[in-house]
Amino acid sequence: MAKKKADKTSKTKTVPKPELESAKVQTNGASKKPSSNGAAKKTSAPRRIFDNSEIGLVAGEVWQTLEDGGEQTLTSVKKSVEAPGDLVTAAVGWLARENKLRFVQSGRTTKVTLQ
């Protein structure tokens, strides 16, 4: 007769480990465990909203930079204008929408100039 293997799972009792209250993170009344990988969570920068007057002022600076320096890459325009890069990009978009700029693509480089 063939011997029957004993089922170890039925004989072994597992007792659930109690959770530590300090390991829980309280969020909107719900209880969640912190991530198990131990990596620190990235905190995002506070959102900033640009108003039209701020974009318009930077658009004037972009205009002046292009008038003084001629055709430039978008990167050099961002470096020349003393404003955050995303605000300069918005200002370039503003001027482009008004058909004030011309974009010239050369390979992977985009240059911008006044119309």
Backbone as numpy.savetxt, mean C-alpha at the origin, in Angstrom:
# Nx Ny Nz CAx CAy CAz Cx Cy Cz
-5.66 -67.63 12.42 -6.47 -66.46 12.42 -5.60 -65.21 12.42
-6.05 -64.17 11.72 -5.30 -62.93 11.64 -5.51 -62.12 12.91
-4.40 -61.56 13.39 -4.51 -60.73 14.59 -5.07 -59.37 14.21
-5.91 -58.89 15.02 -6.50 -57.58 14.81 -5.64 -56.54 15.51
-5.26 -55.48 14.78 -4.48 -54.40 15.38 -5.37 -53.59 16.30
-4.80 -53.22 17.41 -5.55 -52.41 18.37 -5.62 -50.97 17.87
-6.76 -50.40 17.96 -6.96 -49.01 17.55 -6.49 -48.10 18.69
-5.33 -47.43 18.47 -4.74 -46.59 19.51 -5.59 -45.37 19.83
-6.30 -44.86 18.84 -7.08 -43.65 19.08 -8.23 -43.91 20.03
-8.74 -45.10 20.03 -9.87 -45.36 20.91 -9.42 -45.56 22.35
-8.16 -45.96 22.57 -7.67 -46.19 23.91 -7.05 -44.95 24.53
-6.56 -44.04 23.70 -5.88 -42.86 24.21 -6.87 -41.72 24.35
-6.86 -41.13 25.52 -7.73 -39.98 25.75 -6.91 -38.71 25.57
-7.45 -37.77 24.84 -6.80 -36.47 24.72 -7.65 -35.45 25.46
-6.97 -34.72 26.28 -7.64 -33.70 27.06 -7.30 -32.36 26.42
-8.31 -31.58 26.04 -8.02 -30.28 25.43 -7.29 -29.38 26.42
-6.30 -28.65 25.90 -5.53 -27.73 26.73 -6.35 -26.48 26.97
-6.34 -25.99 28.19 -7.09 -24.75 28.45 -6.39 -23.57 27.79
-7.17 -22.68 27.22 -6.61 -21.50 26.56 -6.32 -20.44 27.61
-5.22 -19.78 27.41 -4.87 -18.69 28.30 -5.64 -17.45 27.91
-6.19 -16.78 28.88 -6.94 -15.56 28.59 -6.05 -14.47 28.02
-4.77 -14.44 28.42 -3.88 -13.39 27.93 -3.50 -13.60 26.47
-3.70 -14.81 25.93 -3.35 -15.09 24.53 -4.47 -14.69 23.58
-5.61 -14.32 24.12 -6.73 -13.94 23.27 -6.70 -12.45 23.00
-7.19 -12.09 21.83 -7.30 -10.69 21.44 -8.78 -10.38 21.32
-9.24 -9.36 21.98 -10.65 -8.99 21.96 -10.91 -8.05 20.80
-11.84 -8.40 19.92 -12.19 -7.57 18.79 -13.69 -7.55 18.63
-14.30 -6.41 18.83 -15.74 -6.22 18.66 -16.56 -7.29 19.38
-16.16 -7.63 20.58 -16.91 -8.61 21.34 -16.59 -10.04 20.97
-15.87 -10.27 19.89 -15.51 -11.62 19.48 -14.12 -11.93 19.98
-13.88 -13.20 20.25 -12.58 -13.61 20.75 -11.80 -14.28 19.64
-10.56 -13.82 19.42 -9.71 -14.39 18.37 -8.35 -14.67 18.95
-7.71 -15.71 18.44 -6.35 -16.02 18.84 -5.39 -15.20 17.99
-4.24 -14.80 18.54 -3.25 -14.11 17.71 -2.66 -15.07 16.71
-2.06 -14.56 15.63 -1.50 -15.41 14.60 -0.39 -16.27 15.19
-0.27 -17.49 14.70 0.67 -18.44 15.27 2.07 -18.31 14.70
2.26 -17.54 13.62 3.59 -17.46 13.01 4.52 -16.52 13.76
4.03 -15.74 14.67 4.88 -14.87 15.49 5.31 -13.59 14.79
4.90 -13.40 13.55 5.30 -12.20 12.81 4.51 -11.00 13.32
5.17 -9.86 13.38 4.49 -8.65 13.80 3.56 -8.18 12.70
2.38 -7.73 13.08 1.40 -7.26 12.11 1.78 -5.86 11.65
1.73 -5.64 10.33 2.04 -4.33 9.77 0.89 -3.39 10.08
1.24 -2.22 10.52 0.21 -1.21 10.72 0.25 -0.27 9.52
-0.90 -0.02 8.99 -0.95 0.85 7.82 -0.90 2.31 8.26
-0.35 3.12 7.38 -0.27 4.55 7.66 -1.68 5.13 7.61
-1.92 6.17 8.36 -3.25 6.77 8.32 -3.56 7.28 6.92
-4.81 7.13 6.53 -5.22 7.57 5.19 -5.20 9.08 5.13
-4.80 9.58 3.96 -4.74 11.02 3.75 -5.61 11.34 2.55
-6.41 12.35 2.68 -7.28 12.77 1.59 -6.78 14.11 1.07
-6.53 14.16 -0.24 -6.08 15.39 -0.87 -7.29 16.18 -1.34
-7.27 17.46 -1.09 -8.35 18.28 -1.63 -7.88 18.94 -2.93
-8.82 19.46 -3.69 -8.51 20.02 -5.01 -7.54 21.19 -4.94
-7.65 22.01 -3.90 -6.75 23.16 -3.82 -5.30 22.71 -3.61
-5.11 21.67 -2.82 -3.77 21.14 -2.58 -3.18 20.55 -3.86
-3.98 19.80 -4.58 -3.52 19.21 -5.85 -3.24 20.33 -6.85
-4.08 21.35 -6.88 -3.88 22.48 -7.79 -2.59 23.24 -7.52
-2.26 23.43 -6.25 -1.00 24.11 -5.91 0.21 23.30 -6.37
0.16 22.00 -6.14 1.27 21.14 -6.57 1.32 21.08 -8.09
0.16 21.13 -8.75 0.14 21.15 -10.22 0.87 22.38 -10.75
0.73 23.50 -10.05 1.47 24.70 -10.43 2.97 24.52 -10.29
3.39 23.82 -9.23 4.81 23.53 -9.04 5.33 22.58 -10.11
4.52 21.60 -10.48 4.91 20.66 -11.55 5.05 21.44 -12.85
4.11 22.30 -13.13 4.14 23.12 -14.35 5.44 23.94 -14.40
5.76 24.61 -13.28 6.95 25.44 -13.22 8.22 24.60 -13.39
8.25 23.42 -12.81 9.40 22.52 -12.93 9.61 22.11 -14.37
8.53 21.79 -15.07 8.64 21.38 -16.47 8.97 22.57 -17.37
8.49 23.74 -17.02 8.81 24.92 -17.82 10.30 25.27 -17.69
10.82 25.15 -16.48 12.23 25.47 -16.24 13.18 24.38 -16.76
12.80 23.12 -16.56 13.71 22.02 -16.87 13.44 21.30 -18.17
12.34 21.59 -18.82 11.99 20.90 -20.06 11.54 19.48 -19.80
11.69 18.63 -20.83 11.23 17.24 -20.75 11.97 16.50 -19.63
11.21 15.82 -18.77 11.78 15.10 -17.64 11.04 13.79 -17.42
11.68 12.87 -16.72 11.00 11.64 -16.33 10.07 11.96 -15.16
9.09 11.11 -14.96 8.17 11.31 -13.84 8.92 11.23 -12.51
9.94 10.38 -12.46 10.73 10.26 -11.24 11.47 11.55 -10.93
12.05 12.18 -11.94 12.77 13.44 -11.69 11.81 14.57 -11.33
10.60 14.53 -11.86 9.59 15.54 -11.49 9.24 15.36 -10.02
9.05 14.11 -9.59 8.72 13.85 -8.18 9.84 14.32 -7.26
11.09 14.16 -7.70 12.21 14.59 -6.88 12.34 16.11 -6.85
11.97 16.78 -7.93 12.11 18.23 -8.03 11.06 18.98 -7.22
9.86 18.44 -7.17 8.75 19.11 -6.48 8.75 18.67 -5.02
8.69 19.64 -4.13 8.70 19.34 -2.70 7.29 19.04 -2.20
6.85 17.82 -2.49 5.54 17.35 -2.06 5.60 15.82 -2.06
4.70 15.16 -1.33 4.68 13.69 -1.37 4.48 13.17 -2.79
5.09 12.03 -3.09 5.04 11.48 -4.44 3.65 11.23 -4.96
2.75 10.74 -4.11 1.39 10.48 -4.59 0.63 11.77 -4.89
0.97 12.85 -4.20 0.36 14.14 -4.48 0.88 14.70 -5.81
2.18 14.50 -6.08 2.75 14.93 -7.36 2.10 14.14 -8.50
1.90 12.85 -8.28 1.24 12.02 -9.30 -0.18 12.51 -9.57
-0.89 12.88 -8.53 -2.25 13.42 -8.70 -2.19 14.74 -9.48
-1.20 15.57 -9.19 -1.06 16.85 -9.90 -0.73 16.63 -11.36
0.11 15.64 -11.66 0.42 15.31 -13.07 -0.85 14.84 -13.77
-1.64 14.04 -13.07 -2.92 13.59 -13.64 -3.87 14.75 -13.90
-3.87 15.70 -13.00 -4.71 16.91 -13.14 -4.32 17.66 -14.42
-3.01 17.89 -14.57 -2.54 18.60 -15.76 -2.77 17.80 -17.04
-2.62 16.49 -16.95 -2.86 15.64 -18.12 -4.33 15.68 -18.53
-5.22 15.71 -17.57 -6.65 15.76 -17.85 -7.02 17.06 -18.54
-6.30 18.12 -18.24 -6.53 19.41 -18.88 -5.76 19.57 -20.18
-5.18 18.50 -20.67 -4.39 18.48 -21.91 -3.23 19.48 -21.88
-2.59 19.60 -20.73 -1.46 20.51 -20.58 -0.12 19.78 -20.74
-0.15 18.45 -20.69 1.08 17.66 -20.74 1.09 16.71 -21.92
2.30 16.36 -22.32 2.49 15.34 -23.36 3.42 14.30 -22.77
3.09 13.02 -22.94 3.88 11.93 -22.42 4.59 11.23 -23.58
5.89 10.98 -23.40 6.69 10.33 -24.43 7.27 9.07 -23.83
6.91 7.93 -24.43 7.39 6.63 -23.94 8.62 6.23 -24.74
9.72 5.93 -24.04 10.94 5.48 -24.68 11.41 4.24 -23.94
11.08 3.07 -24.47 11.40 1.82 -23.76 10.56 1.73 -22.50
11.25 1.59 -21.37 10.54 1.50 -20.09 10.45 2.86 -19.40
10.96 3.88 -20.02 10.99 5.22 -19.43 9.88 6.08 -20.03
9.17 6.77 -19.14 8.15 7.71 -19.58 8.62 9.11 -19.24
8.67 9.97 -20.23 9.04 11.36 -20.01 7.81 12.23 -20.23
7.77 13.33 -19.51 6.64 14.24 -19.60 7.17 15.62 -19.96
6.40 16.32 -20.75 6.75 17.68 -21.17 5.47 18.50 -21.30
5.61 19.80 -21.33 4.45 20.66 -21.52 4.01 20.62 -22.97
2.71 20.79 -23.21 2.16 20.80 -24.57 2.55 22.07 -25.29
